[in-house]
Amino acid sequence: MRRWQNSGAAWDRWADSMADPAARLNQPLLAALDLAPHHILLDLASGAGEPALTAAQGMGSTGRVLASDLVPAMLAGARRRGGGIDALSFIAADMTALPLAPASVDRISCRFGLMFVPDAAAAAREAYRVLRPGGIAALLCWGPQADNTLFRLLDTVLGGVPDLAVLFRFAQTGSLSGLLRDAGFGTVTESSLRQSALAEGAKPFWRPTLDMAFAPALAGLSREERALLEHRITAAVAAETGMDGRVPVHLHARLVVARKD
């Protein structure tokens, strides 16, 4: 809980500037949900707002998106950006004890959230409980840390961050799929989502990830210590920068889609 209370402001601060990278992850997730304008979508661990905001913009007059998060502070940015979207509602909710009736939603989305829940199996069972028969749940989790350039680079510079390991809890192929099958879901498919981009080595393209993912590790640093850390990151980035001044940045996530029969 404290991790996210301390991280909420950073996620809000960077959410607007990170809209394009977020959209590249939203597209396959939302496509897998096969949303219709009349559906009710429950978005778990909405954080700063995606993919709930994007999904709500396509809803009709009878559709609704419920953006949920355990920590109200994490939803502050989502409320700011989505305040004018009629189809969007916000609820503070524990994934393991959702304040919803059985079979009350048509779709469930969760983007990089389930791995933080201590009892992920209970969260999967709750998702199954509130989903209507024939409904679809689509979840994104991170693939191996070695395949995700920013996490690998920053974790190396910081000397290994214990709290970071939870991000890769479902990195092994089939681990999240198995959890959903055990919860009762019938048809479960899993696919790898890989993206690559070239970043300008001279620009601090790594700073949003540093602030958002590593907030607990940075909380106790003085201004001088933070400056030294950023100097070390800049040096590490320079070591991976090509002759053209750009750095290849790779991302590997897993998209798991489950249907309730």
C-alpha positions in Angstrom: 0.0 0.0 0.0 2.7 2.5 1.0 4.6 1.8 -2.3 1.6 3.1 -4.3 0.8 6.0 -2.0 4.3 7.2 -2.5 4.2 6.6 -6.3 0.8 8.2 -7.2 2.2 11.7 -7.8 4.9 10.4 -10.1 2.5 8.4 -12.2 0.2 11.4 -12.5 3.1 13.7 -13.4 4.3 11.5 -16.3 1.0 10.1 -17.5 0.3 12.8 -20.2 3.8 12.7 -21.7 3.7 8.8 -21.7 0.4 8.7 -23.6 1.9 7.5 -26.9 3.9 4.5 -25.3 0.8 3.7 -23.3 -1.4 3.6 -26.4 0.9 1.0 -28.0 0.2 -1.3 -25.1 -3.5 -0.4 -24.9 -4.3 -1.3 -28.5 -3.6 -5.0 -28.3 -5.2 -5.3 -24.8 -8.4 -3.5 -25.9 -8.5 -5.4 -29.2 -8.5 -8.7 -27.2 -11.5 -7.6 -25.2 -13.7 -7.2 -28.3 -15.6 -4.3 -26.6 -19.0 -3.3 -27.7 -20.5 0.2 -26.9 -23.0 -1.4 -24.5 -20.5 -3.4 -22.4 -19.6 -2.8 -18.8 -15.8 -3.0 -18.5 -14.1 -3.3 -15.1 -10.5 -2.1 -15.3 -8.4 -3.4 -12.4 -5.4 -1.4 -11.0 -6.3 1.5 -13.2 -3.6 3.7 -11.7 -3.2 6.9 -13.7 -6.0 5.9 -16.0 -5.1 3.6 -18.8 -6.6 1.7 -20.5 -9.8 2.8 -18.7 -9.8 6.3 -20.2 -9.3 5.1 -23.8 -12.0 2.4 -23.4 -14.5 4.8 -21.9 -14.2 7.2 -24.9 -15.7 4.5 -27.2 -18.6 3.6 -25.0 -22.2 4.3 -25.9 -25.0 5.7 -23.7 -25.6 2.3 -22.1 -21.9 1.3 -21.7 -19.7 2.0 -18.7 -16.1 1.7 -17.6 -15.3 1.2 -14.0 -11.8 2.3 -13.2 -10.7 0.7 -10.0 -7.6 0.8 -7.8 -6.8 -0.2 -4.2 -5.1 3.1 -3.5 -7.2 6.3 -4.0 -4.1 8.4 -4.5 -3.3 6.4 -7.6 -6.6 7.4 -9.2 -6.1 11.1 -8.7 -4.5 11.6 -12.1 -7.2 9.4 -13.8 -9.9 11.5 -12.2 -8.3 14.7 -13.5 -7.9 13.4 -17.1 -11.2 11.5 -17.3 -13.5 13.9 -15.4 -15.5 14.8 -18.6 -16.1 11.3 -19.9 -19.7 10.3 -19.1 -19.2 6.6 -19.4 -16.4 6.6 -16.8 -16.7 5.8 -13.1 -14.1 5.4 -10.3 -14.2 2.9 -7.5 -11.6 2.2 -4.7 -11.5 -1.6 -4.8 -9.4 -4.5 -3.5 -9.0 -7.1 -6.3 -9.5 -9.9 -3.8 -12.8 -8.5 -2.5 -14.5 -6.6 -5.3 -17.6 -4.5 -4.3 -19.6 -5.9 -7.2 -22.4 -8.5 -7.6 -21.7 -11.9 -9.3 -21.9 -11.8 -13.1 -22.2 -8.0 -13.2 -19.6 -7.0 -15.8 -19.0 -8.0 -19.4 -15.3 -7.5 -19.7 -12.3 -7.1 -17.3 -9.0 -5.6 -18.1 -5.8 -5.4 -16.1 -2.6 -3.8 -17.3 0.5 -4.7 -15.2 -1.5 -4.9 -12.0 -2.1 -8.4 -10.9 1.5 -9.2 -10.0 1.3 -6.7 -7.1 -1.5 -8.5 -5.4 -0.1 -10.8 -2.7 -3.0 -13.3 -3.1 -3.2 -13.3 -6.9 -5.2 -16.5 -7.0 -7.9 -14.9 -4.9 -7.9 -11.9 -7.3 -8.3 -14.3 -10.3 -11.3 -16.0 -8.5 -12.9 -12.6 -7.9 -12.5 -11.7 -11.6 -14.2 -14.9 -12.5 -17.0 -14.3 -10.0 -18.0 -10.8 -11.2 -17.6 -11.7 -15.0 -20.7 -12.7 -16.8 -20.8 -16.1 -18.7 -19.2 -15.5 -22.1 -17.3 -12.6 -20.8 -13.6 -11.9 -21.5 -10.8 -10.9 -19.2 -7.6 -9.6 -20.8 -4.4 -9.0 -18.7 -0.9 -7.7 -19.5 2.1 -8.8 -17.4 5.8 -8.2 -18.0 8.0 -10.8 -19.7 11.5 -11.5 -18.4 13.5 -8.5 -17.0 16.3 -9.2 -19.4 14.0 -8.5 -22.3 12.9 -5.1 -21.0 15.7 -2.6 -21.6 14.7 0.1 -19.2 14.1 -2.2 -16.2 17.3 -4.1 -16.9 19.4 -0.9 -17.2 18.0 1.0 -14.3 18.0 -2.0 -11.9 21.7 -2.6 -12.8 22.6 1.0 -12.0 20.7 0.9 -8.8 22.5 -2.3 -7.7 19.5 -4.5 -7.7 16.1 -3.4 -6.2 14.3 -6.1 -4.2 10.9 -4.5 -4.8 11.4 -4.8 -8.5 11.3 -8.6 -8.6 7.5 -8.5 -8.2 7.1 -6.9 -11.6 8.3 -10.1 -13.2 6.2 -12.5 -11.1 4.4 -13.9 -14.2 7.3 -13.6 -16.6 7.5 -17.3 -17.1 5.4 -18.5 -20.0 2.1 -20.1 -18.8 2.3 -18.9 -15.1 -0.5 -16.4 -15.4 -2.5 -18.6 -17.8 -2.4 -21.4 -15.2 -3.6 -19.1 -12.5 -6.6 -18.1 -14.5 -7.5 -21.7 -15.4 -7.3 -22.7 -11.8 -9.8 -19.8 -11.1 -12.3 -21.5 -13.4 -11.8 -19.8 -16.7 -12.3 -22.1 -19.7 -10.5 -20.9 -22.8 -7.2 -19.2 -22.0 -4.7 -18.0 -24.6 -1.3 -16.4 -24.1 0.8 -14.4 -26.5 4.1 -12.4 -26.4 3.9 -8.7 -27.1 7.3 -7.4 -28.1 8.0 -3.8 -29.1 11.2 -2.0 -29.9 12.1 1.7 -30.4 15.2 3.8 -30.8 15.6 6.5 -28.2 17.9 9.5 -28.4 20.8 8.7 -26.1 21.4 12.3 -25.2 17.9 12.7 -23.8 16.7 11.3 -20.4 14.1 9.0 -22.0 14.6 6.7 -18.9 13.4 9.3 -16.4 9.6 8.4 -16.4 10.4 4.7 -15.7 12.9 5.7 -13.0 10.3 7.9 -11.2 7.4 5.6 -11.5 8.8 2.1 -11.1 11.6 3.0 -8.7 9.8 5.5 -6.5 10.3 3.6 -3.2 14.1 3.2 -3.9 14.4 6.9 -4.6 12.4 8.2 -1.7 15.3 8.6 0.7 17.8 10.1 -1.7 19.1 13.6 -1.1 19.3 16.0 -4.1 23.0 15.3 -4.4 22.5 11.5 -4.3 19.8 11.8 -6.9 22.1 13.8 -9.2 24.8 11.2 -8.8 22.4 8.4 -9.6 21.3 10.2 -12.8 24.9 10.7 -13.8 25.5 7.0 -13.4 22.4 6.2 -15.5 23.6 8.6 -18.2 26.9 6.8 -18.3 25.2 3.4 -18.6 23.0 4.7 -21.4 26.1 6.0 -23.2 27.6 2.5 -23.1 24.6 1.2 -25.1 24.3 4.1 -27.5 25.1 3.4 -31.1 27.2 5.4 -33.5 24.0 7.2 -34.6 23.4 8.5 -31.1 20.4 6.3 -30.4 19.7 3.5 -28.0 17.6 0.4 -28.9 14.9 0.0 -26.3 13.1 -3.3 -26.1 9.9 -4.2 -24.3 8.5 -7.7 -23.7 5.1 -8.3 -22.2 2.6 -11.2 -22.1 -1.0 -10.8 -23.1 -3.3 -13.3 -21.5 -6.9 -13.6 -22.6 -9.4 -15.7 -20.7 -13.1 -16.4 -21.4 -15.7 -17.4 -18.8 -17.6 -20.3 -20.3 
